[in-house]
Amino acid sequence: MSVADAAGLGRGRAIAFVLPALALIAVFLVFPALWTIYLGLTDYRLTGLAAAEPRFVGVDNYTGALSDPRFLTSLWLTLAYVGGSAVIGQAGLGFTLAWLLRTRTGPVRRVLEGVVLLAWILPSTVVGFLWYALLDSDDGTLNALLSTPGLAWLLDYPLLSIIVFNVWRGTAFSMMLYSAALENVPPSHLETARLAGAGVFQQLRDVVVPLIRRHILTNLLLISLWTFNDFTPFVLTGGGPEGRSEILPVYVYRVALKDGQLGAGAAISFLILLINLLFALAYLRLLRGRRRPQEAAATPGPPA
């Protein structure tokens, strides 16, 4: 067998291995995405004449969504939810736990990690109903602990409630990722900084963060996208009261299923996809940003 025949056989086998995966991607990702784009250009509804004979309406669904004050309110609520619970809450608390536990051994570390992981691996719906019982205004556990009977957390502070809930539920991922990243920080670097008189904040700023910068950005990208598309807060507040916790996934549910406007819901879903792409591109640009000055200085230049 010639070299060309062997190469062709190898390519054929590679294609045969890849085809099942490509078929699954086409069926479960590409086709639904194209179908959603198509629905977003129609007035398709769950019931009525538009359900049997949908009409092509072009970009009317998109312009209608962008001019809808409720959509803009949901967008700002979603950004606040992502910023408060993912960027600040999960990333900050996850790094704090990873930093405090990096030198710990024994049962204390295992118990704490187990408790944090348990909140993450439990089904979202189960955790949502547990928190609903915790924050209930009549017989809620939190009111019993604080001696504040009748305080309606989910009605008076809906956005804050779902932010705290999501921080509690999703911190485990950040903690595990940062724990793995901190293990790659050479202890000698920290010891040198400590001997030079650097405090904890200076060690983090000058030694730790530059070394795990890519891990930080990767974590922020993942948890931001997950939080942006999170539907679990619906279990707690249903988007209320008066839309004060109606983040975009809940808004899409209301438009597409409760109001029956599948075409408008598909258009809003595509807008959410575009926003997610902007998030991803921004993080990837930071991830692939220019090398740090010390890295550039360490790279030898061309010979004179």
Helices and strands as residue ranges (DSSP letters): H 3-25, I 26-30, H 31-40, H 49-52, H 60-66, H 69-82, I 83-90, H 91-101, H 107-121, H 124-135, H 141-146, H 153-156, H 158-182, H 187-195, H 200-203, I 204-208, H 209-211, H 213-228, H 233-237, H 248-253, I 254-258, H 262-287, H 293-298
